[in-house]
Structure formats: C-alpha cells, structure tokens
Amino acid sequence: MTTPEQIKGYIEQGMQCDHVAVQGDGHHFEAVIVSPLFRGKNKVRQHQVVYQALGDRMREEIHALSMQTLTPEQWAERK
C-alpha cells in the first residue's frame, strides 16, 4: 500500500519543490505542493506538472490524489 510519505518522496524526486505535504489513508490522498515551476501556469497545467513527476504511479499505485498547487509567492501570502 502506498503511503503519504512515499508520494511526497516521488513528487520531490520528480520536480523542483519548495514545499510538499501529503496526507491520506492509502487510497485517497491530499497534497499541497509549492513549486516555482507553477509560475505562469493555470491550475490544469500545474497539475499536469505533478502528474508528469509521478508518471505511471498515477495509474498503478495512486488512485485518488487531490492537489493544491501554489507558487512560492502564493505560499508566502498564506503565511
């Protein structure tokens, strides 16, 4: 069974991130991902960047992933 920690590691290995937090129960996961790669991209494109980082794991290991994607500037505004 895939853990939130594994998904966090997959994302961090697959793309440049300033912050990644993942929660979940082994089947459904929620992630907050902060990356400069998201600058200038709409939400759909941002999510595609994450899907690309996860690769085939999205089909094989991860069945449901809800994401909140933010640029570093958006993240700083929330603090």
C-alpha positions as CSV (number, residue, x, y, z in Angstrom):
1,M,0.0,0.0,0.0
2,T,1.3,3.4,-0.9
3,T,1.9,5.8,2.0
4,P,1.7,9.6,2.0
5,E,5.5,9.7,2.7
6,Q,6.1,7.7,-0.5
7,I,4.0,10.1,-2.6
8,K,5.8,13.0,-1.1
9,G,9.1,11.5,-2.0
10,Y,8.0,10.7,-5.5
11,I,6.9,14.3,-6.1
12,E,10.1,15.7,-4.6
13,Q,12.3,13.4,-6.7
14,G,10.4,14.2,-9.9
15,M,10.2,18.0,-9.8
16,Q,11.6,21.1,-8.1
17,C,9.6,21.8,-5.0
18,D,9.9,24.4,-2.1
19,H,7.3,22.5,0.0
20,V,5.3,19.3,-0.3
21,A,2.8,17.9,2.3
22,V,0.8,14.8,1.7
23,Q,-2.0,13.2,3.8
24,G,-4.0,10.2,3.1
25,D,-5.4,6.8,4.1
26,G,-3.6,4.6,1.5
27,H,-6.3,5.0,-1.1
28,H,-7.2,8.7,-1.2
29,F,-4.5,11.4,-0.8
30,E,-4.4,15.2,-0.5
31,A,-1.3,17.1,-1.3
32,V,-0.1,20.7,-1.0
33,I,2.7,21.4,-3.4
34,V,4.7,24.6,-3.7
35,S,6.9,25.0,-6.7
36,P,8.5,27.7,-8.9
37,L,7.6,25.5,-11.9
38,F,4.0,26.6,-11.4
39,R,4.7,30.2,-12.2
40,G,2.7,31.4,-15.2
41,K,0.7,28.2,-15.5
42,N,-3.0,27.7,-14.9
43,K,-4.2,25.0,-12.4
44,V,-4.6,22.4,-15.1
45,R,-1.0,22.9,-16.3
46,Q,0.2,22.9,-12.7
47,H,-1.5,19.6,-12.0
48,Q,0.0,18.2,-15.3
49,V,3.5,19.0,-14.0
50,V,2.8,17.0,-10.9
51,Y,1.2,14.1,-12.9
52,Q,4.4,14.1,-15.1
53,A,6.5,13.9,-12.0
54,L,4.5,10.9,-10.7
55,G,4.5,9.1,-14.0
56,D,3.0,5.7,-14.2
57,R,2.4,5.7,-10.4
58,M,-0.8,7.7,-11.0
59,R,-2.2,4.6,-12.8
60,E,-0.6,1.9,-10.8
61,E,-0.2,3.0,-7.2
62,I,-2.1,6.2,-6.6
63,H,-5.8,6.1,-7.3
64,A,-7.1,9.4,-6.0
65,L,-4.9,12.5,-5.5
66,S,-6.4,15.9,-4.7
67,M,-3.9,18.7,-5.1
68,Q,-3.5,22.3,-4.1
69,T,-0.7,23.7,-6.2
70,L,0.9,27.1,-5.3
71,T,3.8,29.2,-6.5
72,P,6.3,30.3,-3.8
73,E,4.7,33.7,-3.9
74,Q,1.2,32.4,-3.3
75,W,2.5,30.2,-0.5
76,A,4.2,33.2,1.2
77,E,0.9,35.2,1.1
78,R,-0.8,32.4,3.0
79,K,1.6,32.5,6.0
